[in-house]
Amino acid sequence: MDSSQKSLKTIISNSKLTKKEEEIAEYILSNLTDACLVTSIELANRLNVSNATIIRFPKKLGFSGYSDFQKYLREQCYEGSLAISDDVTIPSERLKLSYDKVKQSDLLNDNLKILENNIFSISEKNSSAEFNKAINHIIDARRVYILGSRARTGLTEIMGVFLNQIIDNIVINSTNSFTPFDTLASCSKDDCVIIFSFPRYSEVDIAAAKMANEANAKVVIITDKATAPIAHFADVLLLVSVDSNAFFNSYTPVLFLAELICTHVSRATVIQSEEKLERINKHISQFGMY
């Protein structure tokens, strides 16, 4: 398999895996340095599966065999490839499991450490090439759609406000009057669709990604892992950990990633951005709308 231009998370997200194979994938993504060195038998023992299961796994991803897969992993490891977050359970389970730990811990320092790790995951999980590809899709698009449900609507609105101040034709789906399907009805190959999707992965977000993909739009998915059910619809997959010791996902690192994207877009379109910001500022200054 010629995988030199594909990241491991892209290969995994585009593969149909069983539950057990997803567990193998998550382990490898989280332990890349280790996985590129151990034998198939050692890996099988660590994951409590048969050696045959490990041998079959690389072929499921399109590699000729385990040796070919390990060679690829070593290349990925050398290039400073990715890690991935742990599975996130439903809110009531997370609250129950974390209660005693939270009681006994230094809440402020613990949360700061988790936040630091989550933000650092952005550089661990995403290459510069993937990031730049997402930026180019946004800049080159006729229209940019930004979608996200429930807690993610705040992210879509903030990113939408920032992008709208520097480039034109930003469409945000953040109203109860329109479904994502209404919003994407005019979506085409000339457009870019950005979708935020995190556990427990809304079926509506997944359906919207499918709709955008079928319209041949450039789809940028921002989620937490390559095995997320929405991931295989992505033209560009950007990963960020949302781990927390509470019952909810931590979206601060996602906002950091969104701001990072907006910063790069503004720098790449500096003349257009400056002119538009000046026009906006002229009017909002009259009313103190800062």
C-alpha positions as CSV (number, residue, x, y, z in Angstrom):
1,M,0.0,0.0,0.0
2,D,1.3,3.5,-0.9
3,S,0.4,5.3,2.3
4,S,3.2,7.8,2.3
5,Q,0.8,10.7,1.7
6,K,-1.9,9.5,4.2
7,S,-1.9,9.9,7.9
8,L,-2.8,6.9,10.1
9,K,-5.9,8.6,11.4
10,T,-7.1,9.2,7.8
11,I,-6.5,5.5,6.9
12,I,-8.4,4.4,10.0
13,S,-11.3,6.8,9.5
14,N,-11.8,5.5,6.0
15,S,-11.8,1.9,6.9
16,K,-14.7,-0.3,8.0
17,L,-13.6,-1.8,11.3
18,T,-15.2,-4.1,13.8
19,K,-15.5,-3.1,17.5
20,K,-12.4,-5.1,18.3
21,E,-10.4,-3.6,15.4
22,E,-11.4,-0.2,16.6
23,E,-9.9,-1.0,20.0
24,I,-6.7,-2.1,18.2
25,A,-6.7,1.1,16.2
26,E,-7.2,3.3,19.3
27,Y,-4.4,1.5,21.2
28,I,-1.9,2.0,18.3
29,L,-2.9,5.6,17.9
30,S,-2.3,6.2,21.6
31,N,0.9,4.2,21.7
32,L,2.5,4.8,18.4
33,T,6.1,4.7,19.5
34,D,5.6,1.4,21.2
35,A,3.5,-0.1,18.5
36,C,6.1,0.5,15.8
37,L,8.6,-1.7,17.7
38,V,6.7,-4.7,19.2
39,T,6.0,-8.0,17.4
40,S,2.5,-9.0,16.5
41,I,2.5,-11.6,19.3
42,E,3.5,-9.0,21.9
43,L,0.8,-6.6,20.6
44,A,-1.7,-9.4,20.7
45,N,-0.8,-10.2,24.3
46,R,-1.2,-6.6,25.4
47,L,-4.6,-6.3,23.8
48,N,-5.7,-9.8,24.9
49,V,-6.5,-10.8,21.3
50,S,-5.2,-13.6,19.1
51,N,-2.1,-13.1,17.0
52,A,-4.2,-13.9,13.9
53,T,-6.4,-10.9,14.7
54,I,-3.4,-8.6,14.8
55,I,-2.1,-10.0,11.6
56,R,-5.4,-9.4,9.8
57,F,-5.8,-5.9,11.1
58,P,-3.1,-4.2,8.8
59,K,-4.7,-6.0,5.8
60,K,-8.0,-4.4,6.7
61,L,-6.3,-1.0,6.5
62,G,-4.9,-1.9,3.0
63,F,-1.4,-2.9,4.0
64,S,0.2,-6.0,2.6
65,G,1.0,-7.4,6.0
66,Y,2.2,-6.6,9.5
67,S,5.8,-5.9,8.5
68,D,4.6,-3.4,5.9
69,F,2.3,-1.8,8.5
70,Q,5.1,-1.5,11.1
71,K,7.4,0.1,8.5
72,Y,4.7,2.7,8.0
73,L,4.2,3.2,11.7
74,R,8.0,3.8,12.1
75,E,7.8,6.5,9.4
76,Q,4.8,8.1,11.1
77,C,6.6,7.9,14.5
78,Y,9.6,9.6,13.0
79,E,7.5,12.4,11.5
80,G,6.0,13.1,15.0
81,S,2.6,11.6,14.4
82,L,-0.5,11.4,16.5
83,A,-1.9,10.3,19.8
84,I,-5.6,10.0,20.7
85,S,-7.9,10.5,23.6
86,D,-9.7,7.9,25.7
87,D,-13.3,6.9,25.1
88,V,-15.8,9.2,26.7
89,T,-18.8,7.7,28.5
90,I,-22.3,9.2,28.8
91,P,-22.6,12.1,31.2
92,S,-24.3,10.3,34.1
93,E,-21.5,7.6,34.0
94,R,-18.8,10.2,33.9
95,L,-20.3,12.0,36.9
96,K,-20.5,8.9,38.9
97,L,-17.0,7.6,38.1
98,S,-15.3,10.9,38.7
99,Y,-17.1,12.0,41.9
100,D,-14.7,10.5,44.4
101,K,-11.6,11.5,42.4
102,V,-12.8,15.1,42.1
103,K,-13.5,15.2,45.9
104,Q,-10.0,14.1,46.7
105,S,-8.1,16.1,44.1
106,D,-6.8,19.6,43.7
107,L,-9.6,20.6,41.3
108,L,-7.9,23.7,39.8
109,N,-4.5,22.1,39.1
110,D,-6.1,18.9,37.9
111,N,-8.2,20.8,35.4
112,L,-5.3,22.9,34.3
113,K,-3.3,19.8,33.6
114,I,-6.1,18.2,31.6
115,L,-6.6,21.4,29.7
116,E,-2.9,21.6,28.9
117,N,-2.9,18.0,27.6
118,N,-6.0,18.6,25.5
119,I,-4.5,21.7,23.9
120,F,-1.2,20.0,23.3
121,S,-3.1,17.2,21.6
122,I,-3.8,19.6,18.7
123,S,-0.1,19.6,17.6
124,E,0.3,15.9,18.4
125,K,-2.7,14.7,16.3
126,N,-2.6,17.0,13.3
127,S,0.1,17.6,10.8
128,S,0.9,21.0,9.3
129,A,-0.1,19.7,5.9
130,E,-3.6,18.8,7.2
131,F,-4.0,22.1,8.9
132,N,-2.9,24.1,5.9
133,K,-5.3,22.0,3.7
134,A,-8.2,23.0,5.9
135,I,-7.1,26.7,5.7
136,N,-7.0,26.6,1.9
137,H,-10.4,25.0,1.7
138,I,-11.9,27.8,3.7
139,I,-10.1,30.6,1.8
140,D,-10.9,29.1,-1.6
141,A,-14.6,28.3,-0.9
142,R,-17.5,30.2,-2.4
143,R,-19.3,29.8,0.9
144,V,-18.2,28.4,4.3
145,Y,-20.9,26.5,6.3
146,I,-20.2,26.0,10.0
147,L,-22.3,23.4,11.8
148,G,-22.6,21.9,15.3
149,S,-25.4,20.7,17.6
150,R,-26.2,21.3,21.2
151,A,-23.1,22.4,23.2
152,R,-21.2,22.8,19.9
153,T,-23.5,25.6,18.7
154,G,-21.5,28.1,20.8
155,L,-18.3,27.0,18.9
156,T,-20.0,27.5,15.5
157,E,-21.2,31.0,16.5
158,I,-17.8,32.2,17.8
159,M,-16.0,30.8,14.8
160,G,-18.6,32.2,12.5
161,V,-18.3,35.7,13.9
162,F,-14.5,35.7,13.6
163,L,-14.5,34.3,10.0
164,N,-17.3,36.6,8.9
165,Q,-15.1,39.6,10.0
166,I,-12.4,38.6,7.6
167,I,-13.9,36.7,4.7
168,D,-17.3,36.7,3.0
169,N,-20.2,34.3,2.7
170,I,-20.1,32.6,6.1
171,V,-23.2,30.5,6.9
172,I,-23.9,29.4,10.4
173,N,-26.6,26.9,11.4
174,S,-27.4,28.0,14.9
175,T,-31.1,28.6,14.9
176,N,-34.1,26.3,15.7
177,S,-35.9,27.7,12.6
178,F,-33.6,25.8,10.3
179,T,-32.2,22.3,10.4
180,P,-28.7,21.6,9.1
181,F,-30.4,20.0,6.0
182,D,-32.1,23.3,5.3
183,T,-28.8,25.1,5.7
184,L,-27.0,22.7,3.4
185,A,-29.7,22.6,0.7
186,S,-27.7,24.8,-1.6
187,C,-24.3,23.4,-0.8
188,S,-22.1,22.4,-3.7
189,K,-18.6,21.4,-4.8
190,D,-17.4,25.1,-4.5
191,D,-18.2,25.2,-0.8
192,C,-16.5,24.2,2.4
193,V,-18.4,22.7,5.3
194,I,-17.0,22.7,8.8
195,I,-18.6,20.4,11.3
196,F,-17.9,20.1,15.1
197,S,-18.8,16.6,16.4
198,F,-17.9,15.2,19.8
199,P,-19.1,12.4,22.0
200,R,-21.8,11.3,22.1
201,Y,-21.7,12.1,18.3
202,S,-25.1,13.5,17.2
203,E,-26.7,11.5,14.4
204,V,-27.8,14.9,12.9
205,D,-24.2,16.0,12.6
206,I,-23.3,12.7,10.9
207,A,-26.2,13.0,8.5
208,A,-25.2,16.6,7.7
209,A,-21.6,15.5,7.0
210,K,-23.0,12.8,4.6
211,M,-25.1,15.4,2.9
212,A,-22.1,17.7,2.4
213,N,-20.0,14.8,1.2
214,E,-22.6,13.8,-1.4
215,A,-22.7,17.4,-2.6
216,N,-18.9,17.1,-3.2
217,A,-18.2,20.0,-0.9
218,K,-14.9,20.2,0.9
219,V,-15.7,18.8,4.4
220,V,-13.6,19.7,7.4
221,I,-14.5,17.6,10.4
222,I,-13.3,18.7,13.9
223,T,-13.7,15.8,16.3
224,D,-11.8,13.9,19.0
225,K,-10.7,10.7,17.3
226,A,-10.1,9.0,13.9
227,T,-12.6,6.3,14.7
228,A,-15.4,8.8,15.3
229,P,-18.5,7.8,13.3
230,I,-18.4,11.1,11.4
231,A,-14.7,10.9,10.5
232,H,-14.9,9.0,7.2
233,F,-16.9,11.8,5.6
234,A,-14.0,14.2,6.0
235,D,-11.8,15.7,3.3
236,V,-9.7,17.1,6.2
237,L,-9.9,15.5,9.7
238,L,-8.7,17.7,12.6
239,L,-8.5,16.1,15.9
240,V,-8.5,17.6,19.4
241,S,-9.0,15.9,22.8
242,V,-11.9,17.0,24.9
243,D,-11.1,15.0,28.0
244,S,-12.3,16.3,31.4
245,N,-12.8,15.0,34.9
246,A,-16.4,16.3,34.9
247,F,-19.6,15.0,33.3
248,F,-19.2,17.2,30.2
249,N,-16.6,17.4,27.4
250,S,-14.0,20.2,27.7
251,Y,-14.5,22.5,24.7
252,T,-11.9,25.1,25.6
253,P,-9.2,23.3,23.4
254,V,-11.7,23.1,20.5
255,L,-12.2,26.9,20.8
256,F,-8.4,27.2,20.8
257,L,-8.3,25.2,17.5
258,A,-11.1,27.3,16.0
259,E,-9.3,30.5,16.9
260,L,-6.1,29.1,15.5
261,I,-7.8,28.5,12.2
262,C,-9.3,32.0,12.1
263,T,-5.9,33.5,12.9
264,H,-4.3,31.6,9.9
265,V,-7.1,32.6,7.6
266,S,-6.8,36.3,8.6
267,R,-3.1,36.2,7.9
268,A,-3.5,34.6,4.5
269,T,-6.1,37.2,3.5
270,V,-4.6,40.2,5.2
271,I,-5.6,42.9,2.7
272,Q,-9.2,41.7,2.4
273,S,-9.4,41.1,6.2
274,E,-8.1,44.6,7.0
275,E,-10.6,46.3,4.6
276,K,-13.6,44.4,6.0
277,L,-12.6,44.9,9.6
278,E,-12.3,48.7,9.0
279,R,-15.8,48.7,7.4
280,I,-17.3,46.8,10.4
281,N,-15.5,48.9,13.0
282,K,-16.7,52.1,11.4
283,H,-20.3,51.2,12.1
284,I,-20.0,49.3,15.4
285,S,-18.0,52.1,16.9
286,Q,-21.1,54.4,16.6
287,F,-23.0,52.2,19.0
288,G,-20.3,50.8,21.2
289,M,-20.9,47.3,20.0
290,Y,-17.6,45.8,21.0
